[in-house]
Amino acid sequence: MGDGAEEKQSIDLLLMKLACPNQLDDFIGKVVREGGLLEEVMRECVGILGGLSNDVDALLMGQSWDWMHSMAIRFQQEPAYATRRCNDGALPRIGEALKEANRVWKERNQVVHATWNVCPSLLGGRCEVATSLQEDLGEDEYHVERSRRAKSKRIVEHRSVGELEELVIEFESVRHELIEALKEFDPRAFG
């Protein structure tokens, strides 16, 4: 087999990588799942901080992350009368947890609202990002394109499966911290 045939076989293997079950899809799925779990905790957070009944989460279904986060921040900064018997000493901890939750949510959006592909440089094509990195690309690195709202420019970067794995762990940690802070604020909500 000549070099051209071997190169084509190599390219075909890389293309098949995304056609079959793979780590990239597994971790994007985990990021999506963790985002859903954090969104569920955020609904609870708005209800607890707002001193609202347990049934309020049905009303909060379908609300955007930005709206729920802003409501949680508002209630955290200006506690509702209904929460007057709760531990206000936990509010700074809740504020920090909300800040971290919003940060990982923005990271989630960069994962979910992007196009992940095998880097063109691994397929024999040209990629300015790969050239600028001046290092060999690993099998778990991908060419990620996303567009920014209100900007005509597309952002292209290289991301790895390892970064997604770290994001999943961050989601778990942030969710746990928010729950613990809410328990400290109002233990009765978790009884």
C-alpha angles and dihedrals in degrees: 000000000000127000092263093056092047091049091050090049090050091050091048090053091052092049091049088053090075094038094061130055106288145167093259093061091042093055096041086054091050091051089052092048093048089049090055092050092049090048089054091052090048090057089051090047093055090048095048097043091044092050089236126154124268090256093063093092088072088059092047094054109115095020114132122255091242092055094047092045092050091049091049091050091048092051091045092053096039108030116214120245089242090065095053091116093054127098106270088185088077094058096090090051089050090050091054091046090051090051091052091044090055091048094054090043089058089049088051090054091053089055099043098041096051138085113241118200141155106274112262089230089065088054094052093265132116125269121177092200093054090047092051092051090060092203137096116273119237125227091251094056121100139192104244122194125186134163125224119228112252091014125096093206121096116220115224122191141152117250131176136218087242089064090054091050090053090049091054089053091048090052091053091048095047093047091050092049092049091050092048091049091050090049089053089050097047117003090178090068089066099043 
